[in-house]
Amino acid sequence: MKGDRKLSASEKNQLIDTLKQRFDKYTERHTNIKWTEVLAILENKEEKLWSLYKMEETGGEPDVVGQDVKSGEFIFIDCSAESPKERRSICYDREALDARKQHKPANSAVDIAGEFGVELLTEEQYHELQKLGKFDLKTSSWIKTPDAIRKLGGALFCDRRYDHVFTYHNGADSYYAARGFRAILKV
């Protein structure tokens, strides 16, 4: 584990307190899951805690939204009302970023996710998230794009408008102030 991927004791305690408060506030997101079970796993996963810290630090408001049936891992997803503020104005991936000749954004969704040790939501995961609330009413979020679309220069993103969830396409090198990405992390 890299030294820079470990939280101080105070950062860890503050993060765990924040996650517990959110867990208690939004019980409908994780029925049949007990905080004590989540905490027992979190306390032994330093690198995963660091990833959750990065999700939180950039405005994602991660919360437990389920448990993987096969692995037993708890599933955390960014549950901020809008696409995380500190992860907007970015293109889709490094290839798209490198292809831009002018007005390059600072980073890409795939690169940031890799740095954080998380993944972008798939289209299916995004739709599942929307069953837990109303997210991205003013913003949009890049989602994991199938290789066939990406090879042709495109990338997918989603949002919620008119009480429906939409999936759209754009050039992977595009970026907008209101588009970021939501992350998923299994712990």
C-alpha positions in Angstrom: 0.0 0.0 0.0 1.3 3.4 -0.9 2.1 5.7 2.0 0.0 8.5 0.5 -3.0 6.2 0.6 -3.3 6.1 4.3 -5.4 8.5 6.4 -4.3 10.1 9.7 -6.3 8.9 12.8 -8.3 12.2 12.8 -9.1 11.9 9.1 -10.2 8.3 9.5 -12.4 9.2 12.6 -13.9 12.2 10.8 -14.7 10.1 7.7 -16.2 7.3 9.7 -18.4 9.7 11.6 -19.5 11.4 8.4 -20.3 8.0 6.8 -22.3 6.8 9.9 -24.3 10.0 10.0 -25.2 9.6 6.3 -25.9 5.9 6.8 -28.3 6.8 9.7 -30.0 9.6 7.8 -30.7 7.7 4.5 -31.8 4.3 5.8 -33.8 3.6 2.7 -30.6 3.3 0.7 -29.4 0.2 2.6 -32.3 -1.8 4.2 -31.2 -5.0 5.9 -27.6 -3.7 6.3 -26.3 -2.9 9.8 -23.7 -0.1 10.4 -21.8 -2.4 12.8 -21.2 -4.8 9.9 -20.0 -2.0 7.6 -17.8 -0.5 10.3 -16.1 -3.9 11.0 -15.1 -4.1 7.4 -14.1 -0.5 7.0 -11.7 -0.5 10.0 -9.5 -3.1 8.3 -9.4 -1.5 4.8 -7.0 1.4 4.9 -6.8 1.8 1.2 -10.6 1.6 0.7 -11.0 4.2 3.4 -8.6 6.5 1.5 -10.7 6.0 -1.6 -13.9 6.9 0.3 -12.1 9.9 1.7 -11.3 11.1 -1.8 -14.9 10.5 -2.8 -16.1 12.6 0.1 -13.4 15.3 -0.3 -14.5 16.0 -3.8 -18.2 16.3 -3.0 -19.4 12.8 -3.7 -21.2 12.1 -0.4 -20.6 8.3 -0.6 -23.1 6.0 1.0 -23.8 2.3 1.3 -26.4 1.3 -1.3 -26.2 -2.5 -1.1 -24.1 -5.6 -0.7 -22.6 -7.7 -3.5 -24.4 -11.1 -3.3 -21.4 -13.1 -4.4 -18.5 -11.4 -2.6 -20.4 -10.0 0.4 -18.7 -6.6 -0.2 -20.6 -3.4 0.7 -21.2 -1.1 -2.3 -20.6 2.6 -1.8 -21.8 5.1 -4.5 -21.6 8.8 -4.7 -25.0 10.0 -3.5 -24.6 13.8 -3.8 -27.7 15.4 -5.3 -25.6 16.7 -8.2 -22.5 15.3 -9.9 -19.7 15.8 -7.4 -18.6 19.5 -7.7 -14.9 18.9 -7.5 -15.0 16.3 -10.3 -16.7 18.4 -13.1 -15.4 20.1 -16.2 -13.4 17.0 -17.3 -13.4 14.9 -20.4 -14.0 11.1 -20.4 -10.5 9.5 -20.5 -6.8 10.1 -21.1 -7.0 9.3 -24.8 -9.7 12.0 -25.2 -7.7 14.5 -23.1 -4.5 13.9 -25.1 -6.4 14.3 -28.4 -7.6 17.8 -27.5 -5.4 20.5 -29.1 -6.9 23.5 -27.4 -8.7 24.3 -24.2 -7.8 21.1 -22.5 -9.6 20.3 -19.2 -7.5 19.7 -16.2 -8.1 15.9 -16.1 -10.4 13.1 -17.2 -13.0 11.0 -15.4 -11.3 7.7 -16.0 -7.9 9.1 -14.8 -9.4 10.6 -11.6 -11.3 7.3 -10.8 -8.0 5.4 -11.3 -6.2 7.8 -8.9 -8.9 7.4 -6.3 -9.1 3.6 -6.7 -12.8 3.6 -7.7 -14.7 3.0 -10.9 -17.2 5.0 -12.9 -20.8 3.8 -12.7 -22.1 1.6 -15.5 -25.4 2.5 -17.1 -27.2 -0.2 -15.1 -25.7 1.0 -11.8 -26.7 4.6 -12.6 -30.3 3.5 -13.2 -30.2 1.6 -9.9 -28.9 4.7 -8.1 -31.8 6.7 -9.4 -34.2 4.3 -7.8 -32.9 5.5 -4.4 -33.6 9.2 -5.0 -33.5 12.0 -7.6 -29.9 12.7 -8.7 -28.4 14.9 -11.4 -31.4 17.2 -11.9 -29.1 20.0 -13.0 -25.9 18.2 -13.8 -24.9 15.0 -15.7 -22.4 12.3 -15.0 -20.0 10.3 -17.3 -20.6 6.6 -17.1 -18.5 3.6 -18.1 -18.6 3.5 -21.9 -18.7 0.3 -23.9 -15.4 -0.3 -25.9 -17.3 -0.3 -29.2 -18.6 3.2 -28.6 -15.3 4.5 -27.2 -13.3 3.2 -30.1 -15.4 5.4 -32.4 -14.6 8.5 -30.3 -17.8 8.6 -28.2 -18.6 8.4 -24.5 -21.8 8.1 -22.6 -23.3 10.1 -19.8 -26.6 10.2 -17.8 -28.8 12.6 -16.0 -32.4 12.9 -14.7 -34.8 15.2 -16.4 -38.6 15.3 -16.6 -38.7 12.6 -13.9 -36.9 10.2 -16.3 -33.3 8.9 -16.4 -31.6 9.5 -19.8 -28.5 8.1 -21.3 -26.8 10.3 -23.9 -23.6 10.3 -26.0 -21.0 13.0 -26.6 -17.5 13.1 -28.0 -15.2 11.7 -25.3 -13.1 14.8 -25.5 -16.0 17.1 -24.6 -16.3 18.6 -21.2 -18.9 20.9 -19.5 -19.0 22.7 -16.2 -22.1 20.7 -15.2 -20.7 17.2 -16.1 -18.6 15.1 -13.8 -18.8 11.5 -12.7 -20.1 9.4 -9.9 -18.0 6.6 -8.5 -18.6 3.2 -7.1 -16.4 1.4 -4.6 -16.8 -2.1 -3.2 -15.5 -2.7 0.3 
